[in-house]
Amino acid sequence: MKPSVLKALLISVLLAVSAAVSAQTKPLRDPAVPGKTEKAKPFKVLTNGRQITIQSKETLKSILVWTASGHRFVEEKTLTGTSYSFTVPVKEKICFIMIETSDAKRFTEKIGVQ
């Protein structure tokens, strides 16, 4: 092989190795907010077929549920309890839930439906 080809091959291998070595894993904290660490979500999403139940440690303020195609089928804005149940009326396999707690924290969760 020509020396220029070997040189190019060596440089590409070194670049690939250095990129693999310097790859980072997901940090345990948000780098945009100093000192903020990830906390566990204050709720559980329980599924039983098409029946979905949300159980929260905090009081729920609102829930919005929509399909992957963008159709909303649950939009409750005045909740006061710590639990909410609903049945998924559509035949889609993936839904998204946005939950807002009484202290104005919002959480989004992707769930699979059978």
Secondary structure, 3 states (H helix, E strand, C coil): CCHHHHHHHHHHHHHHHHHHHCCCCCCCECCCCCCCECCCCCEEEEEECCEEEEEECCCEEEEEEEECCCCEEEEECCCCCCEEEEECCCCCCEEEEEEEECCCCEEEEEEECC
